[in-house]
């Protein structure tokens, strides 16, 4: 194992021994340090907030960005708990709400594959691991450059049940096989992976390269799409994970209309809890032809 792998493993196990309230308490000063050290991520967050909320003052946007850094730091440190704690402890820390929204499609004669549509709020890992305690599912991930870190992340995310994590480089066929075997698919729909397999759809009024994979997978597998949002409670009190009603008439047969629906849903949830969305991701990195970069 590499030194980086050893350090990460020991750090993760140490963090698992800390109480959530202690982690929440130290997240404040650590995020303040990160605000000044992570200059590029800070610029990305402020740029995204300026594009999405031009009506807010610069001071208001900076306040949101700082709140985001703190919430993100806390979520990152909580991986020690999520990757090592017992299922009972995770059940007590992360609460699931309205599970009938998807479970009704896994019972009786009208069973259908399920896509859990989970946008990039900071609690998405907490939601995925909590769901896996009771229900096996599948998802995709981007492989880490360090093989020890990659293995640690995989082990932490798949230690319950028969959950499967598929590398993005493997393509869509293993996902379809896993879904057809009965595993719901935990899908993150709001990353910028370039123009390929994407359409430019407005996100807070700004054209964003939006992957069409949700529509394509739903069509290929006959799956229902059930959105799920994880919300971090204050002061280390855990998370609430809420399932929303399955989308009717989806996919519509129009990839652009479906992408607008995905982005509009995410916008509505972001407005309910702005600081907890992943503002440090370059959501608008890929621009339509002849449009300049917004992150220069």
N, C-alpha and C positions, 0 to 999 in steps of 0.2 A: 504494500500500500504506500502511496506517495505521502509526503509530509502534509500536503494540503488535505489529503483524504483523512489522515490520522487526526489532524487538528479539527476538521469539520465534524468527524465522528465524536470526538471527545466533547467538543463544544455543544453538539446537539444533545448528547446524553446529560451534560451538566445543566443545560437549559430546561430539560424535562423535569429536573428536580426542584426548580423554582416555582413558586406559586404564580398563578396568572396575574394577581394584583402586583406582585413584585416586578414582573415583566412589564406590566403597564406603566408602573412608576418609573422604571429606568428608560422606557422608550422615549420619554420626553426629552431628557438631556441628550440621549444618543441621537435622536432625530434632529435636534438643534445643531449638533456637530455635523451630522450628515448633510444638513441644509447648506452649510458653508463648504464642505469638502466635495460634495457631488455637484459641482457647478454645471456640468452638462445636463444632468437629470433635472436640476432646478430650472434651467433655461427651457427644457422641453415642457415641463409642467406649466410654467408660466405662459409659454407660447400657446399651448393647447387651451388653457383657460381664457386667454385673450381672444382666441378665435371662436371659442364656443360661447363665451359670455362677454361680448364687447360692451354690453350695457353696464357692467360692473366697473367700479373704480379700480385702479391699479392696486391700491391698498387692500381692497376687498379680495381681489384675486390672489394676492400674496398671502393673505390670511388663510384662504382655502388651501393654497399649496402647502403651507406649513402644517396645517391640520392633516393634509394627506400624508406628508412625510412622517408624521408621528403615528398615524394609524397603520401605515405601511411597515414602519419599523416594528411596531408591536406584532403585527401579523407575521413578519419574518422570524422574530424571536420565538413565537409560539410554535414554530415547526418542531422544536424539541419535544413539546408535549404531544403534538399530533402524530409524530413518527415513533414515539416510544410508549405513550400511556396506554393503559388498558382500554378495552372497548367500553367498559362501564364508566370510566372516567371521561372518555370522550363524549359519551351520551349525555353526561351531566353538564358538559361544557358547551356543547353545540346542540341546539334544539331544532327539530324538524317540525314544520307546520304545513298543513293542508296536503299531506302525502296522498290523499285519495285522488288528487288531480292526475296523478300518473298511475297509481296502483290499480285503478279501475280498468286500465287497458291491459293488465297482466292477469286478469281473472276471467273465468267463465269461457264462453264459446267465442267471444269476439276479441280475442287477444291480438294485440298488435305490437310491433317493435316500438320502442320509446327513445326519443332524443331529448335528453335534459339540456336545454339551452341555457348556458351559464356565462353571462358576460363577465368582463374582467373587473369585478369588484375585489377588494383586497381579501375578502373571506372565501374566495373560491376554493382554495386548498382545504380549508376547514370544512366546507360543505362537502367536498368530494370524499374526504376521509371519513366524515361522520356518516354519510350515506353508505359507504363501503362496510361499515361495522355491521349493518343489517342486511345490505343488498349488494350482491356482486354486480359490477358494471364494467364498462370499458371506456377508454379514452385514448388520446394521442398526446405525445410530448416531443419536445425538441431535445435531442441528445446533448449532453454536456461534454465539453472538451476534455475534462478530467474524468477518466473511467471510474475512479473510486467515488467521486461525488455523484456521478451518474448512477452508480449502483446503489448508493445510499438513498438517493431520492426515489428510485424505483422500489426499493425495499420498504421505505416508509409509506409509500402510496398504495402498496398492494399486499399488505400484511394480513388483511382480513378477507375471508371468503375466497372467491375465485375471480377477483377483479383482475383485469388485464390492461396494461398500458402499452400502446403500440407506437413505435417510433414513427415520426412524421415521414421519414425517408422510405418507409415501407409501402406508402401509398394507401389507396382506399380499399383494396380487396380484403385485407385482414379485418378491417373495421366492419365491412358488410358481413363477413363470415361470423364475426363475434356477435353482431346484432341478430343475425338469423339463428344463432344458437340460443338466443334468449337474453343476452346481456343488454341492458339499456346503455346508450352512448352518451357520455358526458362531453358536451361540445362547447368550445369557446369560440364564439363567432366574430369577435371584434378585434382581431389583430390585422396589421397591414403586412401581407405576404407578397406584395407586388401586384402588378396588373394582371398576371396570368390567373385564370379562373376567378376573376373578380369583376365587378361592375363599379362604376363611380356613382355612389349614392350619397345624398346629403346626410351629414351627421352634425346636428346643431347648425345647419345651413351651410356647412363646408363640405365640398365634395371629398369623399373618403373611399379609398379602394376597399370594397366590401366583398368578402368571399361568398361565392354562391353555393358553397358546400352544403349548407343547411337544406336548401331546396333540392339539390341533387340527391343527397342521401335519403331525404324523406320520400322522394319519388322512387328511387331504386329499391328501397326496403319496405315501402308502405308504412313508414313510421309516423307516429304522432309527435308533435313538437310541444314539449311542456317546459316553459321557462322556469328557471330557479335562480333566486337571488339570495346571497348571503350578506348579512349585516352585522358588523362588529358592534357589540354593546360597549358602553363606556367603562373605564376603570377595570379592565380585565374580567368583566362579568360574563364573557363568552360570546356566542354568536346565535343569531336567529337565521334559519334557512327556510325560505318560503317558496313553495311551489305554486305556480299560477295556472289558470285553466289552459287546457290544450287549445292550440290555435285551430279554428275552423277554416276550411277552404285553403289549406296550406299543404303542399305548394300550390300556387295559383296557375302555374304554367308560364309565368312571366318572371324571369330571374330579377329584373330590375324592380318590379313591384314587390317581390318577396324581400329583396335587400332593403328597400325603404321600410318595410314593415319591421324587419329586425332592428334597424337603426332607430326607428321611432319608438319601439318598445324600450330600448336601452336608454334613449333620451329621457323618457318619462321616469324611469327608475333612477337615473342620475340626478334629476331635479329633486328627487326625494332625499338624496343623501350625496351631495356633490363631493365632499372630501374623500369618500371611500372608493371612488372610481380610479382606475389606474391612469392617472394623468402623466406619469413619467414615460409612457410608451409613445413612440412617434406614430400616432394614429394617422397622421396626414403626410407620411413620408413619401408615398407614391402619389405623384400629381398627374392630372390629365395632360395630354400632349400640349407642349408650349407654355405650361404654367410653371413658374419658378418654385424652388423649394421654400417652404415656410419656416424651415429650421436653420437657415443660413445665418 
